[in-house]
Amino acid sequence: MPPALLHRCSRCGTYTLKEVCPSCGGPAGSPHPVRWSPEDRYQKYRRALLEEPPPRPGPP
Ligand SMILES: [Zn+2]
């Protein structure tokens, strides 16, 4: 079983522990490329929530 930190180059497919491919310099990420992730959708909302503080219920 590969370690969790193992990345795979999206360009040439080389496995590396770094985020940049040592052989071609391409971006290396998760061995299982995710084109659509529900997390990304939530990230958008999460970021929006972080940038905009939620309205606090205060005294009228
Ligand atoms: Zn590469």
N, CA, C, O and the ligand as a Tripos MOL2 file, in Angstrom:
@<TRIPOS>MOLECULE
protein
  241   239    61     0     0
PROTEIN
NO_CHARGES

@<TRIPOS>ATOM
      1 N           0.8550   -1.2050    0.0000 N.3       1 MET1
      2 CA          0.0000    0.0000    0.0000 C.3       1 MET1
      3 C           0.8890    1.2530    0.0000 C.2       1 MET1
      4 O           1.7770    1.3880    0.8410 O.2       1 MET1
      5 N           0.6480    2.1390   -0.9220 N.am      2 PRO2
      6 CA          1.4890    3.3450   -0.9880 C.3       2 PRO2
      7 C           1.2000    4.2720    0.1800 C.2       2 PRO2
      8 O           0.0860    4.3250    0.7020 O.2       2 PRO2
      9 N           2.2340    5.0000    0.5740 N.am      3 PRO3
     10 CA          2.0200    5.9640    1.6730 C.3       3 PRO3
     11 C           1.0550    7.0550    1.2640 C.2       3 PRO3
     12 O           0.8600    7.3240    0.0790 O.2       3 PRO3
     13 N           0.4650    7.6680    2.2470 N.am      4 ALA4
     14 CA         -0.5720    8.6540    1.9730 C.3       4 ALA4
     15 C           0.0000    9.8970    1.3130 C.2       4 ALA4
     16 O          -0.7080   10.6500    0.6440 O.2       4 ALA4
     17 N           1.3200   10.0990    1.5190 N.am      5 LEU5
     18 CA          1.9060   11.3260    0.9950 C.3       5 LEU5
     19 C           2.3670   11.1570   -0.4490 C.2       5 LEU5
     20 O           2.8740   12.0970   -1.0600 O.2       5 LEU5
     21 N           2.1910    9.9700   -0.9810 N.am      6 LEU6
     22 CA          2.6610    9.7300   -2.3370 C.3       6 LEU6
     23 C           1.8250   10.5210   -3.3410 C.2       6 LEU6
     24 O           0.5950   10.4790   -3.3410 O.2       6 LEU6
     25 N           2.5350   11.2270   -4.1750 N.am      7 HIS7
     26 CA          1.8570   11.9800   -5.2210 C.3       7 HIS7
     27 C           2.2050   11.3790   -6.5740 C.2       7 HIS7
     28 O           3.1710   10.6290   -6.7100 O.2       7 HIS7
     29 N           1.4220   11.7130   -7.5420 N.am      8 ARG8
     30 CA          1.6820   11.2160   -8.8770 C.3       8 ARG8
     31 C           1.6320   12.3770   -9.8510 C.2       8 ARG8
     32 O           0.7220   13.2060   -9.8270 O.2       8 ARG8
     33 N           2.6390   12.4060  -10.7070 N.am      9 CYS9
     34 CA          2.6980   13.4760  -11.6890 C.3       9 CYS9
     35 C           1.5340   13.3430  -12.6550 C.2       9 CYS9
     36 O           1.2730   12.2710  -13.2010 O.2       9 CYS9
     37 N           0.8430   14.4550  -12.8520 N.am     10 SER10
     38 CA         -0.3140   14.4160  -13.7390 C.3      10 SER10
     39 C           0.1250   14.4760  -15.1900 C.2      10 SER10
     40 O          -0.6860   14.2840  -16.0960 O.2      10 SER10
     41 N           1.4160   14.7420  -15.4180 N.am     11 ARG11
     42 CA          1.8850   14.8790  -16.7900 C.3      11 ARG11
     43 C           2.5050   13.5830  -17.2980 C.2      11 ARG11
     44 O           2.1600   13.0960  -18.3740 O.2      11 ARG11
     45 N           3.4320   13.0270  -16.5040 N.am     12 CYS12
     46 CA          4.1270   11.8300  -16.9850 C.3      12 CYS12
     47 C           3.8170   10.6060  -16.1390 C.2      12 CYS12
     48 O           4.1960    9.4930  -16.5040 O.2      12 CYS12
     49 N           3.1390   10.7890  -15.0240 N.am     13 GLY13
     50 CA          2.7280    9.6500  -14.2400 C.3      13 GLY13
     51 C           3.7750    9.1480  -13.2660 C.2      13 GLY13
     52 O           3.6180    8.0780  -12.6770 O.2      13 GLY13
     53 N           4.8430    9.9120  -13.0920 N.am     14 THR14
     54 CA          5.8850    9.4990  -12.1590 C.3      14 THR14
     55 C           5.4070    9.6850  -10.7230 C.2      14 THR14
     56 O           4.8200   10.7070  -10.3690 O.2      14 THR14
     57 N           5.6720    8.6810   -9.9190 N.am     15 TYR15
     58 CA          5.2990    8.7980   -8.5070 C.3      15 TYR15
     59 C           6.3910    9.5340   -7.7470 C.2      15 TYR15
     60 O           7.5790    9.2710   -7.9380 O.2      15 TYR15
     61 N           5.9890   10.4370   -6.9030 N.am     16 THR16
     62 CA          6.9480   11.2170   -6.1330 C.3      16 THR16
     63 C           6.3270   11.6230   -4.8060 C.2      16 THR16
     64 O           5.1070   11.6470   -4.6370 O.2      16 THR16
     65 N           7.2100   11.9380   -3.8790 N.am     17 LEU17
     66 CA          6.7080   12.3990   -2.5840 C.3      17 LEU17
     67 C           6.5320   13.9060   -2.5710 C.2      17 LEU17
     68 O           5.9800   14.4780   -1.6310 O.2      17 LEU17
     69 N           7.0130   14.5370   -3.6360 N.am     18 LYS18
     70 CA          6.9130   15.9860   -3.6890 C.3      18 LYS18
     71 C           5.7030   16.4050   -4.5240 C.2      18 LYS18
     72 O           5.0570   15.5920   -5.1850 O.2      18 LYS18
     73 N           5.4290   17.6990   -4.4640 N.am     19 GLU19
     74 CA          4.2720   18.1870   -5.2100 C.3      19 GLU19
     75 C           4.6540   18.5730   -6.6230 C.2      19 GLU19
     76 O           3.7990   18.9050   -7.4440 O.2      19 GLU19
     77 N           5.9630   18.5260   -6.9010 N.am     20 VAL20
     78 CA          6.4200   18.8270   -8.2490 C.3      20 VAL20
     79 C           7.1830   17.6230   -8.7660 C.2      20 VAL20
     80 O           8.0490   17.0840   -8.0780 O.2      20 VAL20
     81 N           6.8640   17.2110   -9.9630 N.am     21 CYS21
     82 CA          7.4990   16.0320  -10.5330 C.3      21 CYS21
     83 C           9.0000   16.2690  -10.6970 C.2      21 CYS21
     84 O           9.4080   17.2800  -11.2700 O.2      21 CYS21
     85 N           9.8190   15.3510  -10.2010 N.am     22 PRO22
     86 CA         11.2660   15.5140  -10.2930 C.3      22 PRO22
     87 C          11.7900   15.2330  -11.6990 C.2      22 PRO22
     88 O          12.9070   15.6300  -12.0290 O.2      22 PRO22
     89 N          11.0140   14.5660  -12.5150 N.am     23 SER23
     90 CA         11.5230   14.2040  -13.8340 C.3      23 SER23
     91 C          11.0610   15.1650  -14.9290 C.2      23 SER23
     92 O          11.7950   15.4130  -15.8860 O.2      23 SER23
     93 N           9.8590   15.7020  -14.7940 N.am     24 CYS24
     94 CA          9.3810   16.6000  -15.8470 C.3      24 CYS24
     95 C           8.9610   17.9580  -15.3040 C.2      24 CYS24
     96 O           8.7030   18.8840  -16.0720 O.2      24 CYS24
     97 N           8.8930   18.0770  -13.9950 N.am     25 GLY25
     98 CA          8.5550   19.3740  -13.4100 C.3      25 GLY25
     99 C           7.0650   19.6610  -13.4150 C.2      25 GLY25
    100 O           6.6340   20.7590  -13.0650 O.2      25 GLY25
    101 N           6.2910   18.6810  -13.8090 N.am     26 GLY26
    102 CA          4.8450   18.8740  -13.8400 C.3      26 GLY26
    103 C           4.2610   18.8120  -12.4430 C.2      26 GLY26
    104 O           4.9190   18.3950  -11.4900 O.2      26 GLY26
    105 N           3.0240   19.2320  -12.3430 N.am     27 PRO27
    106 CA          2.3570   19.2040  -11.0410 C.3      27 PRO27
    107 C           2.0180   17.7830  -10.6350 C.2      27 PRO27
    108 O           1.4550   17.0130  -11.4130 O.2      27 PRO27
    109 N           2.3670   17.4510   -9.4070 N.am     28 ALA28
    110 CA          2.0650   16.1190   -8.9050 C.3      28 ALA28
    111 C           1.0510   16.2350   -7.7810 C.2      28 ALA28
    112 O           1.1600   17.0840   -6.8970 O.2      28 ALA28
    113 N           0.0850   15.3750   -7.8430 N.am     29 GLY29
    114 CA         -0.9490   15.4350   -6.8170 C.3      29 GLY29
    115 C          -1.3810   14.0460   -6.4330 C.2      29 GLY29
    116 O          -0.6040   13.0930   -6.4940 O.2      29 GLY29
    117 N          -2.6160   13.9440   -6.0410 N.am     30 SER30
    118 CA         -3.1480   12.6600   -5.6210 C.3      30 SER30
    119 C          -3.0820   11.6640   -6.7670 C.2      30 SER30
    120 O          -3.3270   12.0200   -7.9200 O.2      30 SER30
    121 N          -2.7510   10.4110   -6.4510 N.am     31 PRO31
    122 CA         -2.6900    9.3820   -7.4930 C.3      31 PRO31
    123 C          -4.0350    9.1700   -8.1700 C.2      31 PRO31
    124 O          -4.1100    8.6580   -9.2870 O.2      31 PRO31
    125 N          -5.0610    9.5570   -7.5010 N.am     32 HIS32
    126 CA         -6.3890    9.4190   -8.0840 C.3      32 HIS32
    127 C          -6.9200   10.8090   -8.4170 C.2      32 HIS32
    128 O          -7.4630   11.4900   -7.5470 O.2      32 HIS32
    129 N          -6.7720   11.2230   -9.6370 N.am     33 PRO33
    130 CA         -7.2170   12.5710  -10.0180 C.3      33 PRO33
    131 C          -8.7210   12.7190   -9.8570 C.2      33 PRO33
    132 O          -9.5010   11.8660  -10.2820 O.2      33 PRO33
    133 N          -9.0970   13.8030   -9.2440 N.am     34 VAL34
    134 CA        -10.5210   14.0570   -9.0330 C.3      34 VAL34
    135 C         -10.9070   15.2880   -9.8330 C.2      34 VAL34
    136 O         -10.4830   16.4030   -9.5310 O.2      34 VAL34
    137 N         -11.7030   15.0720  -10.8380 N.am     35 ARG35
    138 CA        -12.1070   16.2230  -11.6490 C.3      35 ARG35
    139 C         -13.2190   16.9940  -10.9530 C.2      35 ARG35
    140 O         -13.2420   18.2250  -10.9170 O.2      35 ARG35
    141 N         -14.1000   16.2430  -10.4270 N.am     36 TRP36
    142 CA        -15.2130   16.8860   -9.7270 C.3      36 TRP36
    143 C         -15.2720   16.3480   -8.3170 C.2      36 TRP36
    144 O         -15.4230   15.1450   -8.1040 O.2      36 TRP36
    145 N         -15.1550   17.2220   -7.3800 N.am     37 SER37
    146 CA        -15.1940   16.7980   -5.9940 C.3      37 SER37
    147 C         -16.2400   17.5950   -5.2460 C.2      37 SER37
    148 O         -16.2770   18.8210   -5.3430 O.2      37 SER37
    149 N         -17.0820   16.9170   -4.5090 N.am     38 PRO38
    150 CA        -18.0830   17.6430   -3.7280 C.3      38 PRO38
    151 C         -17.4160   18.5630   -2.7150 C.2      38 PRO38
    152 O         -17.9920   19.5660   -2.2910 O.2      38 PRO38
    153 N         -16.1830   18.2030   -2.3310 N.am     39 GLU39
    154 CA        -15.4860   19.0350   -1.3500 C.3      39 GLU39
    155 C         -15.2230   20.4120   -1.9370 C.2      39 GLU39
    156 O         -15.2870   21.4160   -1.2280 O.2      39 GLU39
    157 N         -14.9280   20.4620   -3.2300 N.am     40 ASP40
    158 CA        -14.6460   21.7510   -3.8430 C.3      40 ASP40
    159 C         -15.8620   22.6560   -3.7620 C.2      40 ASP40
    160 O         -15.7550   23.8590   -3.5260 O.2      40 ASP40
    161 N         -17.0220   22.0430   -3.9640 N.am     41 ARG41
    162 CA        -18.2350   22.8620   -3.9080 C.3      41 ARG41
    163 C         -18.4160   23.4190   -2.5120 C.2      41 ARG41
    164 O         -18.7590   24.5860   -2.3200 O.2      41 ARG41
    165 N         -18.1780   22.5620   -1.5530 N.am     42 TYR42
    166 CA        -18.3490   23.0350   -0.1830 C.3      42 TYR42
    167 C         -17.2700   24.0400    0.1790 C.2      42 TYR42
    168 O         -17.4870   24.9530    0.9770 O.2      42 TYR42
    169 N         -16.0770   23.8500   -0.4360 N.am     43 GLN43
    170 CA        -15.0000   24.7840   -0.1430 C.3      43 GLN43
    171 C         -15.4110   26.2000   -0.5290 C.2      43 GLN43
    172 O         -15.0870   27.1740    0.1500 O.2      43 GLN43
    173 N         -16.1370   26.2790   -1.6440 N.am     44 LYS44
    174 CA        -16.5560   27.6040   -2.0850 C.3      44 LYS44
    175 C         -17.4450   28.2530   -1.0220 C.2      44 LYS44
    176 O         -17.2970   29.4270   -0.6800 O.2      44 LYS44
    177 N         -18.3580   27.4530   -0.5250 N.am     45 TYR45
    178 CA        -19.2530   27.9960    0.5010 C.3      45 TYR45
    179 C         -18.4880   28.2590    1.7880 C.2      45 TYR45
    180 O         -18.7220   29.2410    2.4930 O.2      45 TYR45
    181 N         -17.5400   27.3230    2.0750 N.am     46 ARG46
    182 CA        -16.7830   27.4920    3.3060 C.3      46 ARG46
    183 C         -15.9790   28.7850    3.2460 C.2      46 ARG46
    184 O         -15.9100   29.5390    4.2160 O.2      46 ARG46
    185 N         -15.3660   29.0250    2.0720 N.am     47 ARG47
    186 CA        -14.5730   30.2330    1.9450 C.3      47 ARG47
    187 C         -15.4630   31.4650    2.0830 C.2      47 ARG47
    188 O         -15.0880   32.4490    2.7200 O.2      47 ARG47
    189 N         -16.6330   31.3950    1.4820 N.am     48 ALA48
    190 CA        -17.5540   32.5190    1.5600 C.3      48 ALA48
    191 C         -17.9320   32.7750    3.0160 C.2      48 ALA48
    192 O         -18.0560   33.9150    3.4650 O.2      48 ALA48
    193 N         -18.1080   31.6740    3.7300 N.am     49 LEU49
    194 CA        -18.4650   31.8370    5.1340 C.3      49 LEU49
    195 C         -17.3130   32.4570    5.9120 C.2      49 LEU49
    196 O         -17.5080   33.2630    6.8210 O.2      49 LEU49
    197 N         -16.0900   32.0510    5.5190 N.am     50 LEU50
    198 CA        -14.9360   32.5700    6.2450 C.3      50 LEU50
    199 C         -14.7510   34.0560    5.9570 C.2      50 LEU50
    200 O         -14.4340   34.8400    6.8510 O.2      50 LEU50
    201 N         -14.9540   34.4320    4.6920 N.am     51 GLU51
    202 CA        -14.7280   35.8280    4.3440 C.3      51 GLU51
    203 C         -15.8350   36.7210    4.9050 C.2      51 GLU51
    204 O         -15.6050   37.8610    5.3110 O.2      51 GLU51
    205 N         -17.0270   36.1650    4.9110 N.am     52 GLU52
    206 CA        -18.1410   36.9600    5.4070 C.3      52 GLU52
    207 C         -18.6150   36.3910    6.7320 C.2      52 GLU52
    208 O         -19.2110   35.3140    6.7600 O.2      52 GLU52
    209 N         -18.3690   37.0780    7.8100 N.am     53 PRO53
    210 CA        -18.7930   36.5700    9.1120 C.3      53 PRO53
    211 C         -20.3000   36.4510    9.1690 C.2      53 PRO53
    212 O         -21.0200   37.3250    8.6860 O.2      53 PRO53
    213 N         -20.7690   35.3810    9.7540 N.am     54 PRO54
    214 CA        -22.2230   35.1780    9.8490 C.3      54 PRO54
    215 C         -22.8460   36.2360   10.7590 C.2      54 PRO54
    216 O         -22.2450   36.6780   11.7390 O.2      54 PRO54
    217 N         -24.0460   36.6190   10.4070 N.am     55 PRO55
    218 CA        -24.7440   37.6400   11.2240 C.3      55 PRO55
    219 C         -25.0070   37.1090   12.6140 C.2      55 PRO55
    220 O         -25.4960   35.9950   12.8060 O.2      55 PRO55
    221 N         -24.6740   37.9210   13.5480 N.am     56 ARG56
    222 CA        -24.8480   37.4980   14.9420 C.3      56 ARG56
    223 C         -26.2050   37.9480   15.4600 C.2      56 ARG56
    224 O         -26.5930   39.1020   15.2840 O.2      56 ARG56
    225 N         -26.9060   37.0540   16.0810 N.am     57 PRO57
    226 CA        -28.1870   37.4500   16.6800 C.3      57 PRO57
    227 C         -27.9230   38.3380   17.8940 C.2      57 PRO57
    228 O         -27.3800   37.8870   18.9030 O.2      57 PRO57
    229 N         -28.3080   39.5780   17.7810 N.am     58 GLY58
    230 CA        -28.0610   40.4870   18.8940 C.3      58 GLY58
    231 C         -29.3660   41.0520   19.4130 C.2      58 GLY58
    232 O         -30.4490   40.6990   18.9470 O.2      58 GLY58
    233 N         -29.2420   41.9060   20.3540 N.am     59 PRO59
    234 CA        -30.4490   42.5430   20.9080 C.3      59 PRO59
    235 C         -31.0770   43.4800   19.8940 C.2      59 PRO59
    236 O         -30.3450   44.1760   19.1900 O.2      59 PRO59
    237 N         -32.3280   43.5300   19.7900 N.am     60 PRO60
    238 CA        -33.0530   44.3460   18.7970 C.3      60 PRO60
    239 C         -32.8930   45.8440   19.0640 C.2      60 PRO60
    240 O         -33.4370   46.6640   18.3250 O.2      60 PRO60
    241 ZN          6.3170   14.2210  -14.5270 Zn       61 ZN61
@<TRIPOS>BOND
     1     1     2 1
     2     2     3 1
     3     3     4 2
     4     3     5 am
     5     5     6 1
     6     6     7 1
     7     7     8 2
     8     7     9 am
     9     9    10 1
    10    10    11 1
    11    11    12 2
    12    11    13 am
    13    13    14 1
    14    14    15 1
    15    15    16 2
    16    15    17 am
    17    17    18 1
    18    18    19 1
    19    19    20 2
    20    19    21 am
    21    21    22 1
    22    22    23 1
    23    23    24 2
    24    23    25 am
    25    25    26 1
    26    26    27 1
    27    27    28 2
    28    27    29 am
    29    29    30 1
    30    30    31 1
    31    31    32 2
    32    31    33 am
    33    33    34 1
    34    34    35 1
    35    35    36 2
    36    35    37 am
    37    37    38 1
    38    38    39 1
    39    39    40 2
    40    39    41 am
    41    41    42 1
    42    42    43 1
    43    43    44 2
    44    43    45 am
    45    45    46 1
    46    46    47 1
    47    47    48 2
    48    47    49 am
    49    49    50 1
    50    50    51 1
    51    51    52 2
    52    51    53 am
    53    53    54 1
    54    54    55 1
    55    55    56 2
    56    55    57 am
    57    57    58 1
    58    58    59 1
    59    59    60 2
    60    59    61 am
    61    61    62 1
    62    62    63 1
    63    63    64 2
    64    63    65 am
    65    65    66 1
    66    66    67 1
    67    67    68 2
    68    67    69 am
    69    69    70 1
    70    70    71 1
    71    71    72 2
    72    71    73 am
    73    73    74 1
    74    74    75 1
    75    75    76 2
    76    75    77 am
    77    77    78 1
    78    78    79 1
    79    79    80 2
    80    79    81 am
    81    81    82 1
    82    82    83 1
    83    83    84 2
    84    83    85 am
    85    85    86 1
    86    86    87 1
    87    87    88 2
    88    87    89 am
    89    89    90 1
    90    90    91 1
    91    91    92 2
    92    91    93 am
    93    93    94 1
    94    94    95 1
    95    95    96 2
    96    95    97 am
    97    97    98 1
    98    98    99 1
    99    99   100 2
   100    99   101 am
   101   101   102 1
   102   102   103 1
   103   103   104 2
   104   103   105 am
   105   105   106 1
   106   106   107 1
   107   107   108 2
   108   107   109 am
   109   109   110 1
   110   110   111 1
   111   111   112 2
   112   111   113 am
   113   113   114 1
   114   114   115 1
   115   115   116 2
   116   115   117 am
   117   117   118 1
   118   118   119 1
   119   119   120 2
   120   119   121 am
   121   121   122 1
   122   122   123 1
   123   123   124 2
   124   123   125 am
   125   125   126 1
   126   126   127 1
   127   127   128 2
   128   127   129 am
   129   129   130 1
   130   130   131 1
   131   131   132 2
   132   131   133 am
   133   133   134 1
   134   134   135 1
   135   135   136 2
   136   135   137 am
   137   137   138 1
   138   138   139 1
   139   139   140 2
   140   139   141 am
   141   141   142 1
   142   142   143 1
   143   143   144 2
   144   143   145 am
   145   145   146 1
   146   146   147 1
   147   147   148 2
   148   147   149 am
   149   149   150 1
   150   150   151 1
   151   151   152 2
   152   151   153 am
   153   153   154 1
   154   154   155 1
   155   155   156 2
   156   155   157 am
   157   157   158 1
   158   158   159 1
   159   159   160 2
   160   159   161 am
   161   161   162 1
   162   162   163 1
   163   163   164 2
   164   163   165 am
   165   165   166 1
   166   166   167 1
   167   167   168 2
   168   167   169 am
   169   169   170 1
   170   170   171 1
   171   171   172 2
   172   171   173 am
   173   173   174 1
   174   174   175 1
   175   175   176 2
   176   175   177 am
   177   177   178 1
   178   178   179 1
   179   179   180 2
   180   179   181 am
   181   181   182 1
   182   182   183 1
   183   183   184 2
   184   183   185 am
   185   185   186 1
   186   186   187 1
   187   187   188 2
   188   187   189 am
   189   189   190 1
   190   190   191 1
   191   191   192 2
   192   191   193 am
   193   193   194 1
   194   194   195 1
   195   195   196 2
   196   195   197 am
   197   197   198 1
   198   198   199 1
   199   199   200 2
   200   199   201 am
   201   201   202 1
   202   202   203 1
   203   203   204 2
   204   203   205 am
   205   205   206 1
   206   206   207 1
   207   207   208 2
   208   207   209 am
   209   209   210 1
   210   210   211 1
   211   211   212 2
   212   211   213 am
   213   213   214 1
   214   214   215 1
   215   215   216 2
   216   215   217 am
   217   217   218 1
   218   218   219 1
   219   219   220 2
   220   219   221 am
   221   221   222 1
   222   222   223 1
   223   223   224 2
   224   223   225 am
   225   225   226 1
   226   226   227 1
   227   227   228 2
   228   227   229 am
   229   229   230 1
   230   230   231 1
   231   231   232 2
   232   231   233 am
   233   233   234 1
   234   234   235 1
   235   235   236 2
   236   235   237 am
   237   237   238 1
   238   238   239 1
   239   239   240 2
@<TRIPOS>SUBSTRUCTURE
     1 MET1         2 RESIDUE 1 A MET
     2 PRO2         6 RESIDUE 1 A PRO
     3 PRO3        10 RESIDUE 1 A PRO
     4 ALA4        14 RESIDUE 1 A ALA
     5 LEU5        18 RESIDUE 1 A LEU
     6 LEU6        22 RESIDUE 1 A LEU
     7 HIS7        26 RESIDUE 1 A HIS
     8 ARG8        30 RESIDUE 1 A ARG
     9 CYS9        34 RESIDUE 1 A CYS
    10 SER10       38 RESIDUE 1 A SER
    11 ARG11       42 RESIDUE 1 A ARG
    12 CYS12       46 RESIDUE 1 A CYS
    13 GLY13       50 RESIDUE 1 A GLY
    14 THR14       54 RESIDUE 1 A THR
    15 TYR15       58 RESIDUE 1 A TYR
    16 THR16       62 RESIDUE 1 A THR
    17 LEU17       66 RESIDUE 1 A LEU
    18 LYS18       70 RESIDUE 1 A LYS
    19 GLU19       74 RESIDUE 1 A GLU
    20 VAL20       78 RESIDUE 1 A VAL
    21 CYS21       82 RESIDUE 1 A CYS
    22 PRO22       86 RESIDUE 1 A PRO
    23 SER23       90 RESIDUE 1 A SER
    24 CYS24       94 RESIDUE 1 A CYS
    25 GLY25       98 RESIDUE 1 A GLY
    26 GLY26      102 RESIDUE 1 A GLY
    27 PRO27      106 RESIDUE 1 A PRO
    28 ALA28      110 RESIDUE 1 A ALA
    29 GLY29      114 RESIDUE 1 A GLY
    30 SER30      118 RESIDUE 1 A SER
    31 PRO31      122 RESIDUE 1 A PRO
    32 HIS32      126 RESIDUE 1 A HIS
    33 PRO33      130 RESIDUE 1 A PRO
    34 VAL34      134 RESIDUE 1 A VAL
    35 ARG35      138 RESIDUE 1 A ARG
    36 TRP36      142 RESIDUE 1 A TRP
    37 SER37      146 RESIDUE 1 A SER
    38 PRO38      150 RESIDUE 1 A PRO
    39 GLU39      154 RESIDUE 1 A GLU
    40 ASP40      158 RESIDUE 1 A ASP
    41 ARG41      162 RESIDUE 1 A ARG
    42 TYR42      166 RESIDUE 1 A TYR
    43 GLN43      170 RESIDUE 1 A GLN
    44 LYS44      174 RESIDUE 1 A LYS
    45 TYR45      178 RESIDUE 1 A TYR
    46 ARG46      182 RESIDUE 1 A ARG
    47 ARG47      186 RESIDUE 1 A ARG
    48 ALA48      190 RESIDUE 1 A ALA
    49 LEU49      194 RESIDUE 1 A LEU
    50 LEU50      198 RESIDUE 1 A LEU
    51 GLU51      202 RESIDUE 1 A GLU
    52 GLU52      206 RESIDUE 1 A GLU
    53 PRO53      210 RESIDUE 1 A PRO
    54 PRO54      214 RESIDUE 1 A PRO
    55 PRO55      218 RESIDUE 1 A PRO
    56 ARG56      222 RESIDUE 1 A ARG
    57 PRO57      226 RESIDUE 1 A PRO
    58 GLY58      230 RESIDUE 1 A GLY
    59 PRO59      234 RESIDUE 1 A PRO
    60 PRO60      238 RESIDUE 1 A PRO
    61 ZN61       241 GROUP 0 **** ****
